[in-house]
Amino acid sequence: MNALAQIDRRADSILRISDVRRRTGLSTATIYRREAARTFPRKQHLGPKMVGWYQSDVDAWVADPVGYRS
């Protein structure tokens, strides 16, 4: 697969921060800190004051939190 190819996200769900916290067991601050360190999936901007994470990305992190690199 080409490195520049886009992933088809049409069937992927968007999780809000409360769902991400519940699935990962991490605090909000830890999620943002790990995102900045590129050891957690990147958030997607949904609006001026709204963000979310793709469920498949969070699931990939849950499956291998130590080995995850965004």
PDB file of N, CA, C, O and CB in Angstrom:
ATOM      1  N   MET A   1       0.840  -1.182   0.000  1.00  0.00           N
ATOM      2  CA  MET A   1       0.000   0.000   0.000  1.00  0.00           C
ATOM      3  C   MET A   1       0.879   1.236   0.000  1.00  0.00           C
ATOM      4  O   MET A   1       1.873   1.301   0.723  1.00  0.00           O
ATOM      5  CB  MET A   1      -0.952   0.003   1.210  1.00  0.00           C
ATOM      6  N   ASN A   2       0.518   2.195  -0.795  1.00  0.00           N
ATOM      7  CA  ASN A   2       1.260   3.434  -0.891  1.00  0.00           C
ATOM      8  C   ASN A   2       1.198   4.187   0.431  1.00  0.00           C
ATOM      9  O   ASN A   2       0.131   4.282   1.038  1.00  0.00           O
ATOM     10  CB  ASN A   2       0.718   4.298  -2.032  1.00  0.00           C
ATOM     11  N   ALA A   3       2.329   4.725   0.884  1.00  0.00           N
ATOM     12  CA  ALA A   3       2.392   5.450   2.153  1.00  0.00           C
ATOM     13  C   ALA A   3       1.489   6.672   2.150  1.00  0.00           C
ATOM     14  O   ALA A   3       1.048   7.122   3.208  1.00  0.00           O
ATOM     15  CB  ALA A   3       3.821   5.870   2.448  1.00  0.00           C
ATOM     16  N   LEU A   4       1.209   7.214   0.965  1.00  0.00           N
ATOM     17  CA  LEU A   4       0.372   8.404   0.876  1.00  0.00           C
ATOM     18  C   LEU A   4      -1.106   8.076   0.677  1.00  0.00           C
ATOM     19  O   LEU A   4      -1.945   8.976   0.636  1.00  0.00           O
ATOM     20  CB  LEU A   4       0.851   9.278  -0.253  1.00  0.00           C
ATOM     21  N   ALA A   5      -1.423   6.790   0.554  1.00  0.00           N
ATOM     22  CA  ALA A   5      -2.816   6.387   0.351  1.00  0.00           C
ATOM     23  C   ALA A   5      -3.640   6.740   1.585  1.00  0.00           C
ATOM     24  O   ALA A   5      -3.171   6.624   2.717  1.00  0.00           O
ATOM     25  CB  ALA A   5      -2.914   4.869   0.048  1.00  0.00           C
ATOM     26  N   GLN A   6      -4.848   7.163   1.349  1.00  0.00           N
ATOM     27  CA  GLN A   6      -5.743   7.536   2.429  1.00  0.00           C
ATOM     28  C   GLN A   6      -6.472   6.302   2.958  1.00  0.00           C
ATOM     29  O   GLN A   6      -6.828   5.406   2.192  1.00  0.00           O
ATOM     30  CB  GLN A   6      -6.748   8.598   1.956  1.00  0.00           C
ATOM     31  N   ILE A   7      -6.686   6.265   4.249  1.00  0.00           N
ATOM     32  CA  ILE A   7      -7.464   5.202   4.874  1.00  0.00           C
ATOM     33  C   ILE A   7      -8.932   5.570   4.743  1.00  0.00           C
ATOM     34  O   ILE A   7      -9.312   6.717   4.977  1.00  0.00           O
ATOM     35  CB  ILE A   7      -7.060   4.992   6.377  1.00  0.00           C
ATOM     36  N   ASP A   8      -9.754   4.602   4.371  1.00  0.00           N
ATOM     37  CA  ASP A   8     -11.189   4.848   4.251  1.00  0.00           C
ATOM     38  C   ASP A   8     -11.800   4.858   5.646  1.00  0.00           C
ATOM     39  O   ASP A   8     -11.884   3.816   6.296  1.00  0.00           O
ATOM     40  CB  ASP A   8     -11.875   3.773   3.348  1.00  0.00           C
ATOM     41  N   ARG A   9     -12.222   6.018   6.102  1.00  0.00           N
ATOM     42  CA  ARG A   9     -12.747   6.181   7.461  1.00  0.00           C
ATOM     43  C   ARG A   9     -14.269   6.279   7.497  1.00  0.00           C
ATOM     44  O   ARG A   9     -14.837   6.584   8.546  1.00  0.00           O
ATOM     45  CB  ARG A   9     -12.149   7.415   8.099  1.00  0.00           C
ATOM     46  N   ARG A  10     -14.938   6.029   6.377  1.00  0.00           N
ATOM     47  CA  ARG A  10     -16.391   6.220   6.330  1.00  0.00           C
ATOM     48  C   ARG A  10     -17.146   5.351   7.322  1.00  0.00           C
ATOM     49  O   ARG A  10     -18.186   5.772   7.830  1.00  0.00           O
ATOM     50  CB  ARG A  10     -16.895   5.938   4.947  1.00  0.00           C
ATOM     51  N   ALA A  11     -16.658   4.158   7.613  1.00  0.00           N
ATOM     52  CA  ALA A  11     -17.343   3.262   8.540  1.00  0.00           C
ATOM     53  C   ALA A  11     -16.810   3.371   9.972  1.00  0.00           C
ATOM     54  O   ALA A  11     -17.309   2.698  10.874  1.00  0.00           O
ATOM     55  CB  ALA A  11     -17.214   1.834   8.056  1.00  0.00           C
ATOM     56  N   ASP A  12     -15.799   4.215  10.180  1.00  0.00           N
ATOM     57  CA  ASP A  12     -15.171   4.364  11.489  1.00  0.00           C
ATOM     58  C   ASP A  12     -15.978   5.323  12.358  1.00  0.00           C
ATOM     59  O   ASP A  12     -16.468   6.343  11.873  1.00  0.00           O
ATOM     60  CB  ASP A  12     -13.722   4.865  11.343  1.00  0.00           C
ATOM     61  N   SER A  13     -16.116   4.997  13.636  1.00  0.00           N
ATOM     62  CA  SER A  13     -16.823   5.867  14.576  1.00  0.00           C
ATOM     63  C   SER A  13     -15.856   6.876  15.178  1.00  0.00           C
ATOM     64  O   SER A  13     -14.646   6.656  15.229  1.00  0.00           O
ATOM     65  CB  SER A  13     -17.499   5.038  15.691  1.00  0.00           C
ATOM     66  N   ILE A  14     -16.421   7.980  15.629  1.00  0.00           N
ATOM     67  CA  ILE A  14     -15.647   9.006  16.328  1.00  0.00           C
ATOM     68  C   ILE A  14     -15.966   8.900  17.809  1.00  0.00           C
ATOM     69  O   ILE A  14     -17.132   8.858  18.201  1.00  0.00           O
ATOM     70  CB  ILE A  14     -15.964  10.445  15.781  1.00  0.00           C
ATOM     71  N   LEU A  15     -14.927   8.859  18.627  1.00  0.00           N
ATOM     72  CA  LEU A  15     -15.096   8.805  20.077  1.00  0.00           C
ATOM     73  C   LEU A  15     -14.770  10.170  20.673  1.00  0.00           C
ATOM     74  O   LEU A  15     -13.789  10.806  20.287  1.00  0.00           O
ATOM     75  CB  LEU A  15     -14.196   7.702  20.703  1.00  0.00           C
ATOM     76  N   ARG A  16     -15.588  10.608  21.601  1.00  0.00           N
ATOM     77  CA  ARG A  16     -15.310  11.838  22.335  1.00  0.00           C
ATOM     78  C   ARG A  16     -14.408  11.502  23.518  1.00  0.00           C
ATOM     79  O   ARG A  16     -14.195  10.329  23.825  1.00  0.00           O
ATOM     80  CB  ARG A  16     -16.632  12.524  22.812  1.00  0.00           C
ATOM     81  N   ILE A  17     -13.878  12.530  24.183  1.00  0.00           N
ATOM     82  CA  ILE A  17     -12.878  12.333  25.231  1.00  0.00           C
ATOM     83  C   ILE A  17     -13.383  11.419  26.349  1.00  0.00           C
ATOM     84  O   ILE A  17     -12.614  10.609  26.867  1.00  0.00           O
ATOM     85  CB  ILE A  17     -12.466  13.676  25.812  1.00  0.00           C
ATOM     86  N   SER A  18     -14.656  11.531  26.731  1.00  0.00           N
ATOM     87  CA  SER A  18     -15.163  10.675  27.815  1.00  0.00           C
ATOM     88  C   SER A  18     -15.113   9.198  27.415  1.00  0.00           C
ATOM     89  O   SER A  18     -14.795   8.341  28.240  1.00  0.00           O
ATOM     90  CB  SER A  18     -16.611  11.075  28.186  1.00  0.00           C
ATOM     91  N   ASP A  19     -15.426   8.901  26.150  1.00  0.00           N
ATOM     92  CA  ASP A  19     -15.349   7.518  25.661  1.00  0.00           C
ATOM     93  C   ASP A  19     -13.904   7.031  25.609  1.00  0.00           C
ATOM     94  O   ASP A  19     -13.612   5.885  25.950  1.00  0.00           O
ATOM     95  CB  ASP A  19     -15.991   7.405  24.269  1.00  0.00           C
ATOM     96  N   VAL A  20     -13.007   7.910  25.181  1.00  0.00           N
ATOM     97  CA  VAL A  20     -11.585   7.550  25.099  1.00  0.00           C
ATOM     98  C   VAL A  20     -11.047   7.267  26.499  1.00  0.00           C
ATOM     99  O   VAL A  20     -10.316   6.297  26.699  1.00  0.00           O
ATOM    100  CB  VAL A  20     -10.761   8.684  24.416  1.00  0.00           C
ATOM    101  N   ARG A  21     -11.402   8.106  27.465  1.00  0.00           N
ATOM    102  CA  ARG A  21     -10.959   7.879  28.850  1.00  0.00           C
ATOM    103  C   ARG A  21     -11.475   6.540  29.368  1.00  0.00           C
ATOM    104  O   ARG A  21     -10.734   5.788  30.001  1.00  0.00           O
ATOM    105  CB  ARG A  21     -11.441   9.025  29.770  1.00  0.00           C
ATOM    106  N   ARG A  22     -12.727   6.247  29.102  1.00  0.00           N
ATOM    107  CA  ARG A  22     -13.337   4.994  29.575  1.00  0.00           C
ATOM    108  C   ARG A  22     -12.658   3.780  28.930  1.00  0.00           C
ATOM    109  O   ARG A  22     -12.392   2.793  29.616  1.00  0.00           O
ATOM    110  CB  ARG A  22     -14.857   4.981  29.265  1.00  0.00           C
ATOM    111  N   ARG A  23     -12.376   3.836  27.640  1.00  0.00           N
ATOM    112  CA  ARG A  23     -11.768   2.693  26.931  1.00  0.00           C
ATOM    113  C   ARG A  23     -10.308   2.475  27.308  1.00  0.00           C
ATOM    114  O   ARG A  23      -9.832   1.340  27.342  1.00  0.00           O
ATOM    115  CB  ARG A  23     -11.870   2.898  25.429  1.00  0.00           C
ATOM    116  N   THR A  24      -9.590   3.578  27.594  1.00  0.00           N
ATOM    117  CA  THR A  24      -8.148   3.460  27.837  1.00  0.00           C
ATOM    118  C   THR A  24      -7.778   3.435  29.310  1.00  0.00           C
ATOM    119  O   THR A  24      -6.728   2.905  29.673  1.00  0.00           O
ATOM    120  CB  THR A  24      -7.431   4.591  27.174  1.00  0.00           C
ATOM    121  N   GLY A  25      -8.623   4.001  30.163  1.00  0.00           N
ATOM    122  CA  GLY A  25      -8.279   4.118  31.574  1.00  0.00           C
ATOM    123  C   GLY A  25      -7.329   5.272  31.855  1.00  0.00           C
ATOM    124  O   GLY A  25      -6.826   5.400  32.971  1.00  0.00           O
ATOM    125  N   LEU A  26      -7.076   6.118  30.851  1.00  0.00           N
ATOM    126  CA  LEU A  26      -6.174   7.257  31.006  1.00  0.00           C
ATOM    127  C   LEU A  26      -6.948   8.520  31.360  1.00  0.00           C
ATOM    128  O   LEU A  26      -8.126   8.651  31.028  1.00  0.00           O
ATOM    129  CB  LEU A  26      -5.363   7.478  29.725  1.00  0.00           C
ATOM    130  N   SER A  27      -6.280   9.443  32.035  1.00  0.00           N
ATOM    131  CA  SER A  27      -6.890  10.738  32.311  1.00  0.00           C
ATOM    132  C   SER A  27      -6.804  11.613  31.063  1.00  0.00           C
ATOM    133  O   SER A  27      -6.050  11.316  30.136  1.00  0.00           O
ATOM    134  CB  SER A  27      -6.201  11.430  33.519  1.00  0.00           C
ATOM    135  N   THR A  28      -7.574  12.682  31.050  1.00  0.00           N
ATOM    136  CA  THR A  28      -7.546  13.614  29.922  1.00  0.00           C
ATOM    137  C   THR A  28      -6.142  14.179  29.727  1.00  0.00           C
ATOM    138  O   THR A  28      -5.642  14.245  28.604  1.00  0.00           O
ATOM    139  CB  THR A  28      -8.555  14.758  30.139  1.00  0.00           C
ATOM    140  N   ALA A  29      -5.515  14.584  30.822  1.00  0.00           N
ATOM    141  CA  ALA A  29      -4.162  15.160  30.725  1.00  0.00           C
ATOM    142  C   ALA A  29      -3.172  14.149  30.142  1.00  0.00           C
ATOM    143  O   ALA A  29      -2.324  14.512  29.327  1.00  0.00           O
ATOM    144  CB  ALA A  29      -3.676  15.630  32.114  1.00  0.00           C
ATOM    145  N   THR A  30      -3.274  12.901  30.550  1.00  0.00           N
ATOM    146  CA  THR A  30      -2.372  11.867  30.040  1.00  0.00           C
ATOM    147  C   THR A  30      -2.613  11.610  28.558  1.00  0.00           C
ATOM    148  O   THR A  30      -1.664  11.412  27.800  1.00  0.00           O
ATOM    149  CB  THR A  30      -2.547  10.567  30.832  1.00  0.00           C
ATOM    150  N   ILE A  31      -3.867  11.614  28.146  1.00  0.00           N
ATOM    151  CA  ILE A  31      -4.176  11.423  26.726  1.00  0.00           C
ATOM    152  C   ILE A  31      -3.520  12.513  25.896  1.00  0.00           C
ATOM    153  O   ILE A  31      -2.865  12.218  24.896  1.00  0.00           O
ATOM    154  CB  ILE A  31      -5.701  11.418  26.493  1.00  0.00           C
ATOM    155  N   TYR A  32      -3.686  13.766  26.292  1.00  0.00           N
ATOM    156  CA  TYR A  32      -3.092  14.874  25.535  1.00  0.00           C
ATOM    157  C   TYR A  32      -1.564  14.858  25.605  1.00  0.00           C
ATOM    158  O   TYR A  32      -0.898  15.187  24.623  1.00  0.00           O
ATOM    159  CB  TYR A  32      -3.618  16.210  26.058  1.00  0.00           C
ATOM    160  N   ARG A  33      -1.006  14.479  26.753  1.00  0.00           N
ATOM    161  CA  ARG A  33       0.455  14.404  26.880  1.00  0.00           C
ATOM    162  C   ARG A  33       1.015  13.305  25.976  1.00  0.00           C
ATOM    163  O   ARG A  33       2.028  13.508  25.308  1.00  0.00           O
ATOM    164  CB  ARG A  33       0.860  14.145  28.352  1.00  0.00           C
ATOM    165  N   ARG A  34       0.357  12.139  25.954  1.00  0.00           N
ATOM    166  CA  ARG A  34       0.818  11.052  25.089  1.00  0.00           C
ATOM    167  C   ARG A  34       0.635  11.402  23.614  1.00  0.00           C
ATOM    168  O   ARG A  34       1.461  11.036  22.778  1.00  0.00           O
ATOM    169  CB  ARG A  34       0.068   9.757  25.418  1.00  0.00           C
ATOM    170  N   GLU A  35      -0.437  12.102  23.301  1.00  0.00           N
ATOM    171  CA  GLU A  35      -0.640  12.534  21.916  1.00  0.00           C
ATOM    172  C   GLU A  35       0.506  13.442  21.473  1.00  0.00           C
ATOM    173  O   GLU A  35       1.026  13.297  20.366  1.00  0.00           O
ATOM    174  CB  GLU A  35      -1.995  13.266  21.764  1.00  0.00           C
ATOM    175  N   ALA A  36       0.893  14.365  22.328  1.00  0.00           N
ATOM    176  CA  ALA A  36       2.000  15.270  22.007  1.00  0.00           C
ATOM    177  C   ALA A  36       3.314  14.500  21.834  1.00  0.00           C
ATOM    178  O   ALA A  36       4.160  14.884  21.026  1.00  0.00           O
ATOM    179  CB  ALA A  36       2.155  16.334  23.107  1.00  0.00           C
ATOM    180  N   ALA A  37       3.478  13.423  22.588  1.00  0.00           N
ATOM    181  CA  ALA A  37       4.684  12.593  22.488  1.00  0.00           C
ATOM    182  C   ALA A  37       4.594  11.578  21.354  1.00  0.00           C
ATOM    183  O   ALA A  37       5.528  10.806  21.134  1.00  0.00           O
ATOM    184  CB  ALA A  37       4.929  11.867  23.801  1.00  0.00           C
ATOM    185  N   ARG A  38       3.463  11.577  20.627  1.00  0.00           N
ATOM    186  CA  ARG A  38       3.215  10.681  19.498  1.00  0.00           C
ATOM    187  C   ARG A  38       3.138   9.220  19.917  1.00  0.00           C
ATOM    188  O   ARG A  38       3.470   8.324  19.141  1.00  0.00           O
ATOM    189  CB  ARG A  38       4.295  10.850  18.458  1.00  0.00           C
ATOM    190  N   THR A  39       2.693   8.983  21.167  1.00  0.00           N
ATOM    191  CA  THR A  39       2.496   7.616  21.645  1.00  0.00           C
ATOM    192  C   THR A  39       1.014   7.347  21.886  1.00  0.00           C
ATOM    193  O   THR A  39       0.659   6.413  22.605  1.00  0.00           O
ATOM    194  CB  THR A  39       3.301   7.371  22.935  1.00  0.00           C
ATOM    195  N   PHE A  40       0.159   8.156  21.291  1.00  0.00           N
ATOM    196  CA  PHE A  40      -1.290   7.992  21.353  1.00  0.00           C
ATOM    197  C   PHE A  40      -1.859   8.564  20.061  1.00  0.00           C
ATOM    198  O   PHE A  40      -1.279   9.487  19.489  1.00  0.00           O
ATOM    199  CB  PHE A  40      -1.909   8.701  22.625  1.00  0.00           C
ATOM    200  N   PRO A  41      -2.988   8.027  19.591  1.00  0.00           N
ATOM    201  CA  PRO A  41      -3.574   8.525  18.335  1.00  0.00           C
ATOM    202  C   PRO A  41      -3.865  10.024  18.377  1.00  0.00           C
ATOM    203  O   PRO A  41      -4.168  10.583  19.431  1.00  0.00           O
ATOM    204  CB  PRO A  41      -4.858   7.770  18.025  1.00  0.00           C
ATOM    205  N   ARG A  42      -3.768  10.656  17.219  1.00  0.00           N
ATOM    206  CA  ARG A  42      -4.043  12.090  17.107  1.00  0.00           C
ATOM    207  C   ARG A  42      -5.535  12.350  17.107  1.00  0.00           C
ATOM    208  O   ARG A  42      -6.313  11.591  16.527  1.00  0.00           O
ATOM    209  CB  ARG A  42      -3.409  12.667  15.837  1.00  0.00           C
ATOM    210  N   LYS A  43      -5.920  13.413  17.754  1.00  0.00           N
ATOM    211  CA  LYS A  43      -7.325  13.817  17.752  1.00  0.00           C
ATOM    212  C   LYS A  43      -7.668  14.443  16.406  1.00  0.00           C
ATOM    213  O   LYS A  43      -6.792  14.913  15.679  1.00  0.00           O
ATOM    214  CB  LYS A  43      -7.622  14.811  18.913  1.00  0.00           C
ATOM    215  N   GLN A  44      -8.945  14.440  16.094  1.00  0.00           N
ATOM    216  CA  GLN A  44      -9.457  15.047  14.866  1.00  0.00           C
ATOM    217  C   GLN A  44     -10.334  16.229  15.264  1.00  0.00           C
ATOM    218  O   GLN A  44     -11.186  16.100  16.143  1.00  0.00           O
ATOM    219  CB  GLN A  44     -10.259  14.008  13.996  1.00  0.00           C
ATOM    220  N   HIS A  45     -10.136  17.349  14.639  1.00  0.00           N
ATOM    221  CA  HIS A  45     -10.955  18.522  14.928  1.00  0.00           C
ATOM    222  C   HIS A  45     -12.291  18.379  14.207  1.00  0.00           C
ATOM    223  O   HIS A  45     -12.344  18.237  12.986  1.00  0.00           O
ATOM    224  CB  HIS A  45     -10.229  19.834  14.501  1.00  0.00           C
ATOM    225  N   LEU A  46     -13.366  18.420  14.988  1.00  0.00           N
ATOM    226  CA  LEU A  46     -14.708  18.245  14.456  1.00  0.00           C
ATOM    227  C   LEU A  46     -15.447  19.567  14.345  1.00  0.00           C
ATOM    228  O   LEU A  46     -16.458  19.662  13.649  1.00  0.00           O
ATOM    229  CB  LEU A  46     -15.491  17.289  15.323  1.00  0.00           C
ATOM    230  N   GLY A  47     -14.955  20.567  15.016  1.00  0.00           N
ATOM    231  CA  GLY A  47     -15.559  21.892  15.025  1.00  0.00           C
ATOM    232  C   GLY A  47     -14.652  22.833  15.785  1.00  0.00           C
ATOM    233  O   GLY A  47     -13.573  22.433  16.220  1.00  0.00           O
ATOM    234  N   PRO A  48     -15.072  24.083  15.954  1.00  0.00           N
ATOM    235  CA  PRO A  48     -14.209  25.055  16.628  1.00  0.00           C
ATOM    236  C   PRO A  48     -13.808  24.647  18.052  1.00  0.00           C
ATOM    237  O   PRO A  48     -12.695  24.933  18.492  1.00  0.00           O
ATOM    238  CB  PRO A  48     -14.903  26.387  16.673  1.00  0.00           C
ATOM    239  N   LYS A  49     -14.712  23.982  18.764  1.00  0.00           N
ATOM    240  CA  LYS A  49     -14.425  23.592  20.145  1.00  0.00           C
ATOM    241  C   LYS A  49     -14.730  22.122  20.389  1.00  0.00           C
ATOM    242  O   LYS A  49     -15.112  21.736  21.494  1.00  0.00           O
ATOM    243  CB  LYS A  49     -15.225  24.451  21.114  1.00  0.00           C
ATOM    244  N   MET A  50     -14.561  21.299  19.352  1.00  0.00           N
ATOM    245  CA  MET A  50     -14.915  19.893  19.466  1.00  0.00           C
ATOM    246  C   MET A  50     -13.850  19.032  18.786  1.00  0.00           C
ATOM    247  O   MET A  50     -13.460  19.286  17.646  1.00  0.00           O
ATOM    248  CB  MET A  50     -16.307  19.629  18.848  1.00  0.00           C
ATOM    249  N   VAL A  51     -13.390  18.013  19.507  1.00  0.00           N
ATOM    250  CA  VAL A  51     -12.442  17.052  18.940  1.00  0.00           C
ATOM    251  C   VAL A  51     -12.926  15.641  19.221  1.00  0.00           C
ATOM    252  O   VAL A  51     -13.766  15.417  20.093  1.00  0.00           O
ATOM    253  CB  VAL A  51     -11.017  17.264  19.516  1.00  0.00           C
ATOM    254  N   GLY A  52     -12.384  14.701  18.472  1.00  0.00           N
ATOM    255  CA  GLY A  52     -12.697  13.295  18.673  1.00  0.00           C
ATOM    256  C   GLY A  52     -11.565  12.440  18.140  1.00  0.00           C
ATOM    257  O   GLY A  52     -10.662  12.929  17.461  1.00  0.00           O
ATOM    258  N   TRP A  53     -11.627  11.165  18.454  1.00  0.00           N
ATOM    259  CA  TRP A  53     -10.618  10.212  18.008  1.00  0.00           C
ATOM    260  C   TRP A  53     -11.304   9.107  17.238  1.00  0.00           C
ATOM    261  O   TRP A  53     -12.408   8.691  17.591  1.00  0.00           O
ATOM    262  CB  TRP A  53      -9.816   9.637  19.203  1.00  0.00           C
ATOM    263  N   TYR A  54     -10.655   8.624  16.179  1.00  0.00           N
ATOM    264  CA  TYR A  54     -11.204   7.493  15.446  1.00  0.00           C
ATOM    265  C   TYR A  54     -11.151   6.257  16.334  1.00  0.00           C
ATOM    266  O   TYR A  54     -10.133   5.978  16.967  1.00  0.00           O
ATOM    267  CB  TYR A  54     -10.432   7.257  14.119  1.00  0.00           C
ATOM    268  N   GLN A  55     -12.254   5.525  16.372  1.00  0.00           N
ATOM    269  CA  GLN A  55     -12.343   4.341  17.207  1.00  0.00           C
ATOM    270  C   GLN A  55     -11.278   3.314  16.835  1.00  0.00           C
ATOM    271  O   GLN A  55     -10.692   2.689  17.719  1.00  0.00           O
ATOM    272  CB  GLN A  55     -13.725   3.724  17.095  1.00  0.00           C
ATOM    273  N   SER A  56     -11.021   3.133  15.554  1.00  0.00           N
ATOM    274  CA  SER A  56     -10.024   2.141  15.135  1.00  0.00           C
ATOM    275  C   SER A  56      -8.627   2.513  15.635  1.00  0.00           C
ATOM    276  O   SER A  56      -7.834   1.629  15.960  1.00  0.00           O
ATOM    277  CB  SER A  56     -10.015   2.009  13.603  1.00  0.00           C
ATOM    278  N   ASP A  57      -8.319   3.807  15.698  1.00  0.00           N
ATOM    279  CA  ASP A  57      -7.016   4.242  16.221  1.00  0.00           C
ATOM    280  C   ASP A  57      -6.904   3.964  17.714  1.00  0.00           C
ATOM    281  O   ASP A  57      -5.871   3.495  18.192  1.00  0.00           O
ATOM    282  CB  ASP A  57      -6.799   5.740  15.949  1.00  0.00           C
ATOM    283  N   VAL A  58      -7.974   4.257  18.445  1.00  0.00           N
ATOM    284  CA  VAL A  58      -7.969   3.994  19.890  1.00  0.00           C
ATOM    285  C   VAL A  58      -7.890   2.488  20.140  1.00  0.00           C
ATOM    286  O   VAL A  58      -7.170   2.047  21.036  1.00  0.00           O
ATOM    287  CB  VAL A  58      -9.239   4.593  20.567  1.00  0.00           C
ATOM    288  N   ASP A  59      -8.623   1.697  19.355  1.00  0.00           N
ATOM    289  CA  ASP A  59      -8.561   0.241  19.489  1.00  0.00           C
ATOM    290  C   ASP A  59      -7.153  -0.281  19.230  1.00  0.00           C
ATOM    291  O   ASP A  59      -6.701  -1.203  19.910  1.00  0.00           O
ATOM    292  CB  ASP A  59      -9.548  -0.423  18.530  1.00  0.00           C
ATOM    293  N   ALA A  60      -6.453   0.297  18.254  1.00  0.00           N
ATOM    294  CA  ALA A  60      -5.075  -0.108  17.966  1.00  0.00           C
ATOM    295  C   ALA A  60      -4.172   0.211  19.150  1.00  0.00           C
ATOM    296  O   ALA A  60      -3.278  -0.569  19.483  1.00  0.00           O
ATOM    297  CB  ALA A  60      -4.556   0.592  16.695  1.00  0.00           C
ATOM    298  N   TRP A  61      -4.403   1.348  19.782  1.00  0.00           N
ATOM    299  CA  TRP A  61      -3.611   1.713  20.959  1.00  0.00           C
ATOM    300  C   TRP A  61      -3.902   0.751  22.107  1.00  0.00           C
ATOM    301  O   TRP A  61      -2.975   0.292  22.774  1.00  0.00           O
ATOM    302  CB  TRP A  61      -3.908   3.169  21.389  1.00  0.00           C
ATOM    303  N   VAL A  62      -5.169   0.440  22.344  1.00  0.00           N
ATOM    304  CA  VAL A  62      -5.557  -0.470  23.427  1.00  0.00           C
ATOM    305  C   VAL A  62      -4.921  -1.847  23.206  1.00  0.00           C
ATOM    306  O   VAL A  62      -4.508  -2.495  24.168  1.00  0.00           O
ATOM    307  CB  VAL A  62      -7.108  -0.594  23.514  1.00  0.00           C
ATOM    308  N   ALA A  63      -4.839  -2.294  21.964  1.00  0.00           N
ATOM    309  CA  ALA A  63      -4.261  -3.599  21.650  1.00  0.00           C
ATOM    310  C   ALA A  63      -2.763  -3.653  21.936  1.00  0.00           C
ATOM    311  O   ALA A  63      -2.241  -4.710  22.289  1.00  0.00           O
ATOM    312  CB  ALA A  63      -4.514  -3.941  20.195  1.00  0.00           C
ATOM    313  N   ASP A  64      -2.068  -2.528  21.788  1.00  0.00           N
ATOM    314  CA  ASP A  64      -0.608  -2.497  22.006  1.00  0.00           C
ATOM    315  C   ASP A  64      -0.182  -1.112  22.475  1.00  0.00           C
ATOM    316  O   ASP A  64       0.417  -0.365  21.702  1.00  0.00           O
ATOM    317  CB  ASP A  64       0.158  -2.882  20.705  1.00  0.00           C
ATOM    318  N   PRO A  65      -0.475  -0.750  23.725  1.00  0.00           N
ATOM    319  CA  PRO A  65      -0.159   0.601  24.187  1.00  0.00           C
ATOM    320  C   PRO A  65       1.342   0.892  24.251  1.00  0.00           C
ATOM    321  O   PRO A  65       1.745   2.037  24.042  1.00  0.00           O
ATOM    322  CB  PRO A  65      -0.764   0.818  25.544  1.00  0.00           C
ATOM    323  N   VAL A  66       2.155  -0.081  24.526  1.00  0.00           N
ATOM    324  CA  VAL A  66       3.597   0.138  24.632  1.00  0.00           C
ATOM    325  C   VAL A  66       4.217   0.322  23.251  1.00  0.00           C
ATOM    326  O   VAL A  66       5.117   1.145  23.082  1.00  0.00           O
ATOM    327  CB  VAL A  66       4.268  -1.035  25.365  1.00  0.00           C
ATOM    328  N   GLY A  67       3.752  -0.426  22.279  1.00  0.00           N
ATOM    329  CA  GLY A  67       4.343  -0.395  20.947  1.00  0.00           C
ATOM    330  C   GLY A  67       3.721   0.592  20.003  1.00  0.00           C
ATOM    331  O   GLY A  67       4.166   0.712  18.861  1.00  0.00           O
ATOM    332  N   TYR A  68       2.677   1.325  20.449  1.00  0.00           N
ATOM    333  CA  TYR A  68       1.967   2.233  19.544  1.00  0.00           C
ATOM    334  C   TYR A  68       2.822   3.454  19.203  1.00  0.00           C
ATOM    335  O   TYR A  68       3.425   4.071  20.081  1.00  0.00           O
ATOM    336  CB  TYR A  68       0.638   2.681  20.172  1.00  0.00           C
ATOM    337  N   ARG A  69       2.862   3.786  17.922  1.00  0.00           N
ATOM    338  CA  ARG A  69       3.492   5.026  17.451  1.00  0.00           C
ATOM    339  C   ARG A  69       2.593   5.608  16.382  1.00  0.00           C
ATOM    340  O   ARG A  69       2.217   4.913  15.438  1.00  0.00           O
ATOM    341  CB  ARG A  69       4.950   4.777  16.898  1.00  0.00           C
ATOM    342  N   SER A  70       2.243   6.877  16.522  1.00  0.00           N
ATOM    343  CA  SER A  70       1.358   7.510  15.518  1.00  0.00           C
ATOM    344  C   SER A  70       2.150   8.006  14.341  1.00  0.00           C
ATOM    345  O   SER A  70       1.579   8.562  13.403  1.00  0.00           O
ATOM    346  CB  SER A  70       0.571   8.673  16.131  1.00  0.00           C
TER     347      SER A  70
END
